[in-house]
């Protein structure tokens, strides 16, 4: 429940910046990112049943999984112990037995009406009552329940609703001060903060070795006081970490030095550090990942962390692997930008609302994407993370546990090019297969596709891939010449457009969501001014997939039941993988059996059926054993057909439950699509259970 930003109360005076002290300057960890991922349900696919290498990747790259829930995560602690369990400070769910067991634990207004935490309310009700944090029984119950959870092995507590402003209201979300059970009068804001501070201090005493993070409001506090308030200082001291919800990407932050400015937030973090505590920057949806990372490096004291909801193991942000080394100075203002220097580089931030600024750097640096630069241009809410120049080289892929496939290692389903052939791992070159090493702005890439406008390269995905990533630009071989536009399309929808790029353009990084897409198209057009010098690179072009993509990507014999089909029509229930058709439900089939022989692999279908696979011209032979499954006895009559690119390559004739097993072996060299058809032999579909047993394709490496 993340509802710490519902309102801002009052006008609050500005605090000055606290400079970073010298004891930070030797902390080498301040130049590294610690990634704390707030776990949402979309991460279940990564945490549900990862293999050993995936578990290792998660432990190495995710510093803390925060806000996890019991009992789901209990069994995951054996391979990821660095998790913070989600617990709310004073919520009582409206369907909890506590509502009728302990009605006195719920805060009420002066008329005796129960009050809620004003979050997700509708039709006069909210999902959680506001618990009475002054009640000793409620506190002890909270402590006992939390202890039971911590005894399971959690690293710490992600403590939500540490609200040092009133967050109590009616069922319509309107905030209402409750009746104070200690005084019998309307609760004052001072007393509310006092009670919160007392409770979190009690929690600290009860769990002295646990890592405790408070999800609280960074701008809370009385007018003109903010976190100089004694109770807020006590609250901060009772935590190890303060969660900065919405982070640096908060659209409410402004430039300058006002009360809602980015610099006011940075100064608050400085004061947290001064109290010996740390922060976790919880960017919801940052302006850019580099902006959030650059701001994080402005304040990181070596013990802070950051997180956001965009990066996953399938599209890991390369910036989180940067190591800037120890800081060599404090945060400063430089040429109207915020700047901090490190042993191995520097970071720059242009504040919200600022004009676009171009600055000349104090040397040559390399961007997160590996581009060498001597100047940078930053619009408002943009940042730059720059490392000291080394020998130019493309950044390597970061995830091996969640596999990627380079497109230059795969076979495309269709490909056209404006001049010469599409080149694998080389630039376009001239009209032959004669390209050079792919080079963008001085950075060389070992992998990628070299094309020439107008080009269109297509890959079959089969719905099993999650992301496409590449660095793009005009190859250095054309100098400053040429002008192109890059486009990424999925299933006919434009997913990315680069705008016009020339030989003078900076390299751009592409990271596109492909979830559920069946076809990827990479298009480069001539930007409307002719194709001269239009040599374009899809450098490090790669896809991340959850399982094998269609046969376009297969470089050896593969069973069709392990691949993704592009079309699947079946006369009774779904097409079954490695099972007979049997009845209507999915996965209710039996082992595939033909004339007493059991097959571990294959497709179970029911006439009329039509199953299609994309080959992309990469495969040479289709093999299978076909017949009516033994589960039908002597019944059923069907015909098997193999089609490729609209041409029928095989027809079994009519087969019944009494027919012998037929062996199919047909050549499919150069074919783009394989189509497996079973008809009802023109006499109805009763008992027409057909097996493509051991159905497989042999494909070219």
C-alpha positions in Angstrom: 0.0 0.0 0.0 1.8 3.0 -1.2 -0.2 6.0 -0.3 2.2 8.4 1.3 1.7 11.2 -1.3 -2.1 11.8 -1.1 -1.8 15.5 -0.1 0.7 18.1 0.9 -0.4 19.9 4.0 0.5 23.5 4.5 3.3 25.7 3.3 6.7 24.5 4.6 9.8 26.7 4.8 12.9 25.8 2.9 16.0 24.2 4.5 19.5 24.9 3.3 21.7 22.3 1.7 24.0 20.3 4.0 27.2 19.6 2.2 28.6 16.1 2.2 31.3 15.6 4.7 34.8 14.5 4.1 34.3 11.1 5.6 32.3 10.1 2.5 35.2 10.8 0.1 37.0 7.6 0.7 33.9 5.3 0.4 34.4 3.4 -2.8 30.9 2.0 -2.6 29.5 5.4 -3.2 30.3 5.1 -6.9 28.3 1.8 -7.3 24.6 1.3 -7.5 22.8 -0.9 -5.0 19.5 -2.0 -6.5 16.6 -2.6 -4.1 13.6 -3.9 -6.1 10.1 -3.4 -4.6 8.6 -6.7 -5.6 5.2 -6.6 -7.4 3.2 -9.5 -8.8 4.8 -9.1 -12.2 8.0 -10.4 -10.7 6.5 -13.8 -9.8 7.8 -15.2 -13.1 11.4 -14.5 -11.8 10.9 -15.6 -8.2 8.5 -18.5 -8.7 10.9 -21.3 -9.7 14.3 -19.8 -10.9 17.0 -22.3 -11.7 20.4 -22.2 -10.0 22.0 -19.7 -12.4 19.0 -17.4 -12.2 19.0 -17.5 -8.5 22.7 -16.6 -8.6 22.0 -13.7 -10.9 19.3 -12.3 -8.6 21.5 -12.5 -5.6 24.4 -10.7 -7.4 22.3 -7.9 -8.9 19.4 -7.4 -6.5 20.7 -6.0 -3.2 17.3 -6.3 -1.5 13.9 -7.5 -2.6 11.7 -5.2 -0.6 8.0 -5.3 0.3 7.7 -9.1 -0.2 4.7 -10.9 1.3 4.3 -14.0 3.4 3.6 -16.8 2.9 4.5 -16.6 -0.8 8.1 -15.6 -0.2 8.8 -17.8 2.8 10.1 -20.7 0.7 12.2 -18.3 -1.4 14.3 -17.3 1.6 16.4 -20.4 1.1 18.0 -19.0 -2.0 17.3 -15.2 -1.5 17.6 -14.4 2.2 18.1 -10.6 1.6 14.4 -9.8 1.6 12.3 -7.2 3.5 8.8 -8.4 4.6 6.0 -5.9 4.0 4.2 -4.9 7.2 1.8 -1.9 7.7 2.3 0.2 10.8 -1.4 0.6 11.8 -3.6 -1.0 9.2 -6.4 -3.4 10.2 -8.1 -4.9 7.2 -11.8 -4.5 7.1 -12.3 -8.3 6.7 -9.9 -9.1 9.6 -11.3 -11.0 12.7 -9.7 -8.2 14.7 -12.6 -6.0 13.6 -15.0 -7.9 15.8 -12.5 -9.3 18.3 -11.0 -6.0 19.2 -13.2 -3.1 18.0 -11.4 -0.9 20.5 -8.3 -1.1 18.4 -9.9 1.0 15.6 -9.6 4.8 15.7 -12.9 6.6 15.7 -14.1 10.2 15.1 -15.9 12.2 17.7 -19.3 10.7 16.7 -18.0 7.1 17.2 -17.6 6.3 13.5 -14.7 4.0 12.6 -12.0 5.7 10.6 -9.9 4.3 7.8 -6.5 4.7 6.2 -7.6 7.0 3.3 -6.3 4.8 0.4 -8.2 3.1 -2.4 -11.5 4.2 -1.0 -14.8 4.0 -2.9 -18.5 4.1 -2.1 -17.9 5.2 1.5 -15.5 2.5 2.4 -11.7 1.8 2.3 -10.0 -1.6 2.6 -8.2 -0.8 5.8 -9.2 0.7 9.1 -6.8 2.9 11.0 -5.5 1.0 14.0 -5.0 2.8 17.3 -1.3 3.0 17.8 -1.8 4.3 21.3 -3.3 1.0 22.4 -0.9 -1.3 24.2 -2.8 -4.4 23.2 -2.7 -3.5 19.6 1.0 -2.8 19.7 1.7 -6.1 21.4 -0.4 -8.0 18.9 1.6 -6.2 16.1 4.9 -7.1 17.8 3.9 -10.8 18.2 2.7 -11.1 14.6 5.9 -9.4 13.2 8.1 -11.6 15.3 6.5 -14.7 13.9 7.3 -13.5 10.4 10.8 -12.4 11.2 11.5 -15.9 12.7 11.1 -17.3 9.2 14.4 -15.7 8.2 13.6 -12.3 6.7 16.4 -9.8 6.5 14.3 -6.8 7.5 11.0 -5.0 7.6 9.5 -2.8 4.9 7.4 -0.7 7.2 4.6 1.1 5.4 2.5 4.1 6.6 5.1 5.6 8.9 3.0 8.7 8.4 4.2 11.8 10.3 1.3 13.6 8.8 -2.3 12.6 9.6 -3.3 9.7 7.3 -6.7 8.9 8.9 -10.0 9.6 7.3 -13.6 8.6 6.5 -14.7 6.1 3.9 -14.6 8.7 1.2 -10.9 9.4 1.6 -11.4 12.7 3.4 -8.8 13.1 6.2 -10.4 13.5 9.6 -8.5 13.9 12.9 -9.5 11.0 15.2 -10.6 11.1 18.8 -7.5 10.7 20.9 -8.0 7.6 23.2 -5.4 9.0 25.7 -7.0 12.5 26.1 -10.6 11.9 25.1 -10.4 15.0 22.8 -9.6 15.5 19.1 -6.1 14.3 18.5 -3.6 17.0 17.7 -1.0 16.7 15.0 1.8 17.0 17.7 0.4 14.1 19.6 0.0 12.0 16.4 3.6 12.5 15.6 4.5 11.7 19.2 2.5 8.4 19.1 4.1 7.3 15.8 7.6 8.1 17.2 6.9 6.1 20.3 5.6 3.1 18.4 8.5 2.9 15.9 10.9 3.3 18.8 9.3 0.3 20.5 9.6 -1.7 17.2 13.3 -0.8 17.1 13.8 -2.1 20.6 11.9 -5.3 19.9 13.9 -6.0 16.7 17.4 -4.6 17.3 19.2 -6.7 14.6 16.6 -6.3 11.8 17.0 -3.9 8.9 14.0 -1.6 9.2 13.0 0.7 6.4 10.3 3.4 7.0 8.1 4.3 4.1 7.4 7.8 5.1 6.8 11.3 3.7 10.0 13.2 3.2 8.4 16.6 3.4 6.3 15.8 6.6 6.6 18.1 9.6 5.1 21.4 11.0 5.3 24.5 8.9 8.8 25.9 8.8 10.1 22.9 10.8 9.8 19.8 8.7 12.3 17.1 9.9 13.8 19.4 12.5 10.7 18.4 14.5 11.7 16.4 17.5 9.3 13.6 16.8 10.3 13.2 13.2 14.0 13.1 14.3 13.1 10.3 16.7 11.2 8.5 13.9 14.2 8.7 11.5 16.6 7.5 14.3 14.4 4.4 14.8 15.0 3.3 11.2 18.0 2.0 9.3 16.6 3.3 6.0 14.2 5.9 4.9 12.2 5.1 1.8 12.0 8.1 -0.5 8.8 7.1 -2.3 8.5 8.4 -5.9 12.1 9.4 -5.7 13.8 11.9 -8.0 11.3 11.3 -10.8 8.4 12.7 -8.7 6.7 15.1 -11.1 5.9 17.5 -8.2 9.6 18.4 -7.8 10.7 21.7 -9.1 14.0 23.4 -9.9 15.7 26.1 -7.8 15.7 26.0 -4.0 12.1 26.2 -3.1 10.3 24.0 -0.6 9.3 21.4 -3.3 12.5 21.5 -5.2 14.9 18.7 -6.1 17.5 20.5 -4.1 15.2 20.5 -1.0 14.9 16.7 -1.4 18.7 16.3 -1.7 19.1 18.4 1.4 16.7 16.2 3.3 18.7 13.2 2.4 21.9 14.9 3.6 20.2 15.4 7.0 19.2 11.8 7.1 22.9 10.9 6.5 23.9 13.3 9.2 21.8 11.3 11.7 23.7 8.1 10.7 20.8 6.7 8.6 20.4 5.9 4.9 17.9 6.2 2.1 16.4 3.9 -0.5 15.3 6.0 -3.5 12.1 4.4 -4.7 11.5 6.0 -8.1 8.0 5.0 -9.4 8.6 5.8 -13.1 11.7 8.0 -13.5 12.0 10.5 -16.3 14.8 8.4 -17.5 16.8 5.7 -15.7 20.0 7.7 -16.2 18.4 10.8 -14.5 17.5 8.7 -11.5 20.9 7.1 -11.4 22.7 10.4 -11.7 20.8 11.9 -8.8 21.4 8.8 -6.7 25.2 9.2 -7.2 24.8 12.9 -6.1 23.8 11.7 -2.6 25.0 8.1 -2.2 27.2 7.7 0.8 28.0 4.1 0.1 25.2 2.6 2.1 22.1 3.9 0.2 20.2 2.1 -2.5 17.8 2.8 -5.3 15.0 1.1 -7.1 12.4 1.5 -9.8 9.6 -0.5 -11.5 11.1 -0.7 -15.0 14.2 -2.8 -14.9 13.9 -6.6 -14.8 16.3 -9.5 -15.4 15.0 -9.3 -19.0 15.8 -5.7 -19.6 18.5 -4.9 -17.1 19.8 -1.3 -17.2 23.5 -1.2 -18.0 23.9 1.9 -15.8 23.5 -0.3 -12.7 26.8 -2.0 -13.5 28.8 1.2 -13.6 31.6 1.6 -11.0 32.6 5.2 -10.6 34.9 4.5 -7.7 35.2 6.7 -4.6 33.9 10.2 -4.7 36.6 12.9 -4.8 34.4 15.7 -3.7 30.9 16.8 -2.5 27.9 17.7 -4.6 28.5 21.1 -6.3 26.9 23.5 -8.7 28.8 23.7 -12.0 27.7 25.6 -15.1 24.1 25.6 -13.8 24.2 21.8 -13.4 24.5 19.7 -10.3 27.8 17.8 -10.4 29.7 15.2 -8.4 33.1 13.8 -9.2 34.5 10.3 -8.6 37.8 8.6 -9.1 36.5 7.0 -12.3 34.1 9.6 -13.7 31.5 12.1 -12.8 27.7 12.7 -12.9 25.7 15.7 -14.0 22.0 16.6 -13.4 19.9 19.3 -15.0 17.1 20.3 -12.6 13.3 20.2 -13.4 12.1 23.3 -15.3 15.7 24.3 -16.3 16.6 25.3 -19.9 18.5 22.8 -22.0 22.2 23.2 -21.3 25.3 22.1 -23.2 28.6 21.9 -21.4 32.1 21.0 -22.4 33.5 18.2 -20.2 36.9 18.4 -18.5 38.2 15.6 -20.8 36.8 12.7 -22.7 34.3 10.4 -21.0 32.2 7.5 -21.9 28.4 7.3 -21.5 26.5 4.4 -20.0 25.9 3.2 -23.6 29.7 3.2 -24.3 29.8 6.4 -26.5 32.9 8.6 -26.1 32.0 12.2 -25.5 33.7 15.5 -24.8 30.5 17.5 -24.2 26.9 16.7 -23.2 23.6 18.3 -23.8 21.0 17.9 -21.0 17.4 19.0 -21.1 15.4 19.6 -17.9 15.1 16.5 -15.8 18.0 14.8 -17.5 21.2 13.4 -16.1 24.5 12.0 -17.3 26.6 9.2 -15.8 30.0 9.4 -17.3 33.0 7.2 -16.8 36.6 8.0 -17.6 37.7 7.1 -21.1 39.2 3.6 -21.7 39.7 1.7 -24.8 36.3 1.9 -26.6 34.4 -1.3 -26.4 30.7 -2.0 -26.5 29.1 -2.8 -23.1 28.6 -6.6 -22.8 25.2 -8.1 -22.1 24.7 -8.2 -18.3 22.3 -11.1 -17.9 23.2 -14.7 -18.6 20.7 -16.3 -16.3 17.8 -14.9 -18.3 19.1 -15.7 -21.7 19.4 -13.4 -24.6 19.9 -14.3 -28.3 21.8 -12.1 -30.7 19.8 -11.6 -33.9 22.9 -12.1 -36.0 23.0 -15.7 -34.7 19.4 -16.3 -35.8 17.7 -16.8 -39.1 15.3 -14.0 -40.2 11.9 -14.9 -41.7 12.2 -12.2 -44.3 14.8 -9.6 -45.1 15.3 -6.9 -47.7 18.2 -4.4 -47.9 18.7 -1.2 -50.0 22.2 -2.0 -51.1 23.9 -5.4 -51.0 23.0 -8.1 -48.4 22.1 -7.7 -44.8 25.4 -8.3 -42.9 25.8 -10.4 -39.8 28.3 -8.9 -37.2 29.6 -6.4 -39.9 28.7 -3.1 -41.3 26.9 -2.9 -44.7 30.0 -2.2 -46.6 29.5 -2.3 -50.4 27.3 -4.4 -52.6 28.8 -7.7 -51.6 29.2 -9.6 -48.3 32.2 -7.2 -47.5 31.4 -5.2 -44.4 33.8 -4.0 -41.7 33.6 -4.2 -37.9 30.5 -2.4 -36.7 31.5 0.9 -35.3 29.3 3.7 -33.8 31.0 6.9 -32.6 34.3 5.2 -32.0 32.8 2.2 -30.2 33.2 -1.2 -31.9 30.7 -4.0 -31.6 31.4 -7.7 -32.1 27.7 -8.5 -32.7 24.9 -6.9 -34.7 23.3 -6.4 -38.1 24.6 -4.0 -40.7 22.0 -2.7 -43.1 21.4 -0.1 -45.8 18.2 2.0 -46.2 15.7 1.0 -47.2 15.8 -2.2 -45.2 13.3 -4.5 -43.5 14.4 -7.5 -41.4 11.8 -9.7 -39.8 12.1 -12.4 -37.0 9.4 -14.8 -35.8 9.0 -14.6 -32.0 6.1 -16.9 -31.3 5.0 -14.9 -28.3 7.8 -16.2 -26.1 10.2 -13.2 -26.0 10.1 -10.2 -23.7 12.5 -7.5 -24.9 14.5 -6.3 -27.9 17.6 -4.3 -27.2 20.2 -2.6 -29.5 22.4 0.4 -29.9 21.7 2.1 -33.2 23.2 4.7 -35.5 25.0 5.4 -38.7 28.2 3.3 -39.0 31.4 5.3 -38.7 32.4 4.1 -42.2 30.2 6.9 -43.7 31.7 9.7 -41.7 29.2 12.6 -41.3 27.1 11.5 -44.3 23.8 9.7 -44.6 20.4 10.2 -42.9 18.1 7.4 -41.8 15.2 6.7 -39.4 15.1 3.5 -37.4 11.8 1.8 -36.5 11.0 -1.2 -34.4 7.6 -2.9 -35.1 5.9 -5.8 -33.4 2.9 -7.4 -35.0 2.3 -4.4 -37.2 2.5 -1.8 -34.4 5.3 0.7 -34.2 7.1 0.2 -30.9 10.0 2.6 -31.4 11.0 5.4 -33.8 14.4 7.1 -33.6 13.8 10.3 -35.5 16.3 11.3 -38.2 19.8 10.2 -37.5 22.9 11.2 -39.5 26.6 10.4 -39.3 27.0 13.2 -36.7 24.3 11.8 -34.4 25.0 10.2 -31.0 24.4 6.5 -30.6 20.9 5.7 -29.3 19.9 2.8 -27.1 16.7 0.9 -27.9 14.9 -1.2 -25.2 11.5 -2.4 -26.4 8.9 -4.6 -24.7 8.0 -7.6 -26.9 5.8 -9.5 -24.5 3.2 -11.5 -26.4 4.5 -10.4 -29.9 4.7 -12.9 -32.7 6.9 -11.0 -35.2 9.7 -8.4 -34.8 10.4 -6.1 -37.7 13.5 -3.9 -37.8 13.1 -1.1 -40.4 15.6 1.5 -41.6 14.2 4.1 -44.1 16.0 6.8 -45.9 14.4 9.8 -44.1 12.9 10.9 -47.4 16.1 12.2 -49.0 17.6 9.3 -50.9 19.7 6.3 -49.8 23.2 7.7 -50.4 25.6 6.7 -47.6 22.7 5.3 -45.5 24.8 2.6 -43.8 23.0 1.8 -40.5 23.8 -0.5 -37.6 21.6 -2.5 -35.3 24.6 -3.0 -32.9 24.3 -5.7 -30.2 20.8 -6.4 -31.5 19.4 -9.0 -29.2 16.1 -10.5 -27.9 15.4 -11.9 -24.5 13.1 -14.9 -24.4 11.5 -17.1 -21.8 11.8 -20.2 -24.0 12.9 -21.1 -27.5 11.6 -18.8 -30.2 10.2 -20.4 -33.4 12.4 -22.4 -35.7 13.9 -19.2 -37.2 16.2 -19.4 -34.2 16.8 -23.1 -34.1 20.2 -24.2 -35.4 19.7 -28.0 -35.0 17.0 -30.7 -34.8 14.1 -29.5 -32.7 10.8 -31.0 -31.6 7.9 -28.9 -32.6 6.3 -29.4 -29.2 9.1 -27.4 -27.8 8.6 -24.5 -30.2 6.0 -21.7 -30.4 3.5 -22.0 -33.2 2.1 -19.0 -35.0 -1.4 -20.5 -35.7 -3.1 -23.2 -33.7 -6.6 -24.4 -34.7 -8.1 -27.6 -33.4 -11.4 -29.4 -33.8 -11.9 -30.5 -30.2 -10.1 -28.7 -27.3 -6.6 -27.3 -27.7 -3.6 -28.7 -29.5 -1.7 -30.7 -26.9 2.1 -30.8 -26.5 3.5 -34.2 -25.9 0.1 -35.6 -25.2 -2.9 -37.0 -27.1 -5.9 -34.8 -27.7 -8.3 -36.8 -25.4 -11.1 -34.5 -24.2 -11.9 -30.7 -24.3 -9.6 -29.5 -21.4 -6.1 -28.4 -21.9 -3.4 -30.9 -20.8 -5.9 -33.7 -20.2 -4.3 -35.9 -22.9 -2.7 -39.3 -22.4 0.8 -40.4 -23.6 1.0 -40.4 -27.4 0.4 -44.0 -28.6 0.3 -45.4 -32.1 -0.2 -49.2 -32.6 1.1 -49.9 -29.1 4.2 -47.7 -29.4 4.5 -44.8 -26.9 6.1 -41.5 -27.9 7.5 -38.9 -25.5 7.3 -36.1 -27.9 4.8 -34.8 -30.4 1.5 -33.0 -31.0 -1.9 -34.4 -30.2 -4.7 -32.9 -32.4 -8.3 -33.5 -33.4 -9.7 -33.0 -36.9 -10.0 -30.5 -38.4 -6.7 -29.0 -37.2 -4.2 -26.6 -38.6 -0.9 -25.9 -36.8 1.7 -23.5 -38.3 5.3 -22.7 -37.6 7.6 -20.1 -39.0 10.8 -21.5 -40.5 12.4 -18.5 -42.1 14.2 -20.6 -44.7 16.4 -22.1 -42.1 15.3 -25.7 -42.0 15.9 -28.6 -44.3 13.6 -31.5 -43.3 10.4 -32.3 -41.4 10.0 -35.7 -39.8 7.1 -37.4 -37.9 5.2 -40.6 -37.3 1.5 -40.1 -37.8 -1.7 -42.0 -37.1 -4.9 -42.2 -35.1 -4.1 -42.4 -31.3 -4.7 -45.7 -29.7 -7.1 -44.1 -27.2 -9.9 -44.2 -29.8 -9.6 -48.0 -30.4 -10.6 -48.9 -34.0 -12.6 -45.7 -34.5 -11.8 -42.4 -36.3 -10.8 -41.6 -39.9 -8.5 -38.8 -40.8 -6.0 -37.5 -43.3 -2.6 -35.9 -42.5 -1.2 -33.2 -44.8 2.1 -31.3 -44.7 2.1 -27.9 -46.4 4.9 -25.3 -46.8 4.5 -21.9 -48.3 1.1 -22.9 -49.8 2.4 -26.1 -51.4 1.3 -29.5 -50.2 4.3 -31.7 -49.7 2.7 -34.8 -48.1 -0.8 -36.4 -47.9 -1.2 -39.6 -45.9 -4.6 -40.6 -47.4 -7.3 -41.8 -45.1 -6.0 -43.4 -41.9 -8.3 -45.1 -39.3 -7.7 -46.5 -35.8 -6.8 -49.8 -37.5 -4.2 -48.3 -39.9 -0.5 -48.8 -39.5 1.7 -45.9 -38.4 3.0 -43.8 -41.3 6.4 -42.2 -41.4 6.7 -38.7 -42.8 9.9 -37.2 -44.1 9.7 -34.2 -46.4 12.2 -31.6 -47.5 11.5 -28.0 -46.4 14.7 -26.3 -47.5 14.2 -22.6 -48.1 10.6 -22.7 -46.9 9.3 -19.9 -44.7 6.3 -21.6 -43.1 5.4 -25.1 -42.1 1.7 -26.1 -41.9 0.5 -29.3 -40.4 -3.1 -30.1 -41.3 -5.4 -33.0 -40.3 -8.8 -33.3 -42.0 -11.8 -35.5 -41.1 -11.6 -37.5 -44.3 -15.0 -36.0 -45.3 -17.0 -38.3 -42.9 -17.4 -36.2 -39.7 -15.0 -35.6 -36.8 -16.1 -38.3 -34.3 -13.1 -40.1 -32.7 -10.7 -38.2 -35.0 -7.7 -38.0 -32.6 -4.5 -37.6 -34.6 -0.9 -37.7 -33.5 2.1 -36.0 -35.1 4.4 -38.2 -33.0 8.1 -37.2 -32.7 7.3 -34.2 -35.0 10.6 -32.4 -35.5 12.5 -30.2 -37.9 16.2 -30.3 -38.9 17.5 -26.8 -39.3 20.7 -25.3 -40.5 23.4 -24.0 -38.1 
